[in-house]
Amino acid sequence: MTTTTELAWFKSSYSGSQGDSCVEVAVAEQAVHVRDSKDVSRPAFAVGREGWGRFARYAAEK
């Protein structure tokens, strides 16, 4: 199992330079992990890669 400290986290290119209201994402073999960039000590959550793909397609349409 991969721990969240072993993951390579990144922010969206749409994130502002102020660092507010951002999420960070890390892609692993089995899941996509998501966390609050303002408080990385809070637990991240994981979404299956297929579910993440559906979410990303939905968000791109809006």
N, C-alpha and C positions, 0 to 999 in steps of 0.2 A: 504494500500500500504506500502511496506517495503522500508525504506530509506537505502541508501548505508552505512550509519554509523551504522545501526543496523545489518548488515550482518557479518558473520564470514568469513573473507577473508583468502585465503591461496595461497602460491606459489607452483609451480610444484617442485617435487623432482629433476627434471632435471635442475632447476635454479642454476646458479653458486653462489658461496659464495661472489662474488664481488658485487652482487646486480644490475648488469647492464643488460639491455635488457630482463627484466622479466615482466610478467603480473601476476596479482593476480586474482583469481576466487572465487566467492561466489555463492553457490547453494541455491536458494530459492524455494518455492513451485511451482511457475509458470514459473520461468526463471533462467538462469545462468547469473550472472553479471560478467563483465570483466573490469579490469582497469589497468593502467600503474603503476607498483610498484614504479617507480622513481618519480612520480608526482601524488600522490593520490588526490590532489586538483582538478585535471582535471576531467571532467565528465566520469563516467563509462558508458558502454552500456550493454544492456541486450539482450539475445538471448533465444528464447523458448527452453525448455529442449529437445524437439525432434530435433530441429536444431543443438543444441550443441552436441547431440549424433552423428548426421551425421558428423559434423565437426571433432569430436574426432576420429571416425572410419577412416575418410579420412586421418587425420594427422598420425595415427598409421601405415597406409600403406606406408607412404612416408619415 
